[in-house]
Amino acid sequence: MKLVFATHNKNKVREVKALMPSNIELLSLTDIGCFDEIPETSSTIEGNALLKANFVKEHYGFDCFADDTGLEVQELNNEPGVYSARYAGSDNDAHANMNKLLANLDSKSNRTAHFKTVIALIQSEETELFTGICKGTITRDKKGTSGFGYDPIFQPIGFIKTFAEMKLEQKSEIGHRGKAVRLLINHLTKA
């Protein structure tokens, strides 16, 4: 089965491919020649995942799935949330985003946060949503060099390492994207 993952993000593709069964051929937007700027204009994580999946299905005709992820920090009224990638500006600079978040939390004692990933699947004209959540806290300093995005400042509950200090397999096992992808895979393989 061929399935398009509506992303150009090589890190996301690598994480998801590591979980996919061998009978599912995973293609990225680059693989199908889609270099359009897909609008992410929804005010919700679910809405943005649906916008991306619908765009690929409508314009390229492939069964596909898209994800959207947000980091929601309790003390900041769930910011950055849907704006996680663009928190410090439209250039999607991970270090600038982390620096802004750390500055906004500087005087706060409550550093509770969670990552939320929503996957929208469009397959044979059917649409399904799969959600994965990973609870944790925001550290005071960046730690680790693996991963991407906010991984160097996110420490999952029950762990002393940040996502950026973990091996990909461990992060995928406990992380938000891994949880959502496993729900997707269960759905795809139950038929």
Residue, then its C-alpha position, 0 to 999 in steps of 0.5 A: m500500500k502506498l500512502v503519502f505523509a504530507t510533510h517535507n520534514k525529514n525528521k518527521v518522515r524518519e520517525v514515522k518510517a521507523l514505525m511503519p510496517s514494511n507493507i506500507e510504502l511511505l511517500s513524502l511531499t517531496d517524493i510526489g513532487c508537491f512543493d506547494e505552500i500548503p495553508e495552515t490557517s486553522s486555529t486548531i491542531e486538528g484543523n491544520a492536519l485536516l487542511k494539509a491532508n485534504f490539500v494533498k488528496e484534492h490536488y494529487g489524488f493520493d491517499c494520505f495523512a498529515d499531522d500537526t503538532g503543538l506544544e501546549v504550556q499550561e502557565l502560558n494559556n496553552e501557548p504556543g499551541v497551534y503556533s508552535a513552529r512560528y512562535a518566534g516568527s514566520d521563519n520556523d527557527a527552533h532555537a528562537n522558538m525555544n528562547k522565546l518560550l524559556a524567556n516567557l517562563d523565566s519567572k514561572s514555577n509551573r512548567t507543566a506542558h504537553f505535546k499534542t499530535v493529531i494525524a488526519l488520514i484520508q483513505s478511500e474517501e474516509t477521514e479519520l483522526f488519531t491523537g497522541i499526547c505526551k505530558g511533561t515539563i519545560t526545562r530551564d536550559k536546553k539539553g541534548t542534540s537529538g530530535f528537533g523543535y522543542d525537544p531540547i527543553f521538553q522532559p517527559i514525565g517519569f524521565i530525567k532526560t529531555f527528548a533531545e537526549m533520548k534515542l529515537e526509539q525511546k522517544s517514539e515509544i513514549g512520545h506524542r507522534g509515536k502514540a498517534v502513529r501507532l493508532l494510525i498503524n492499528h487502523l491501517t492494519k486492522a482491515 
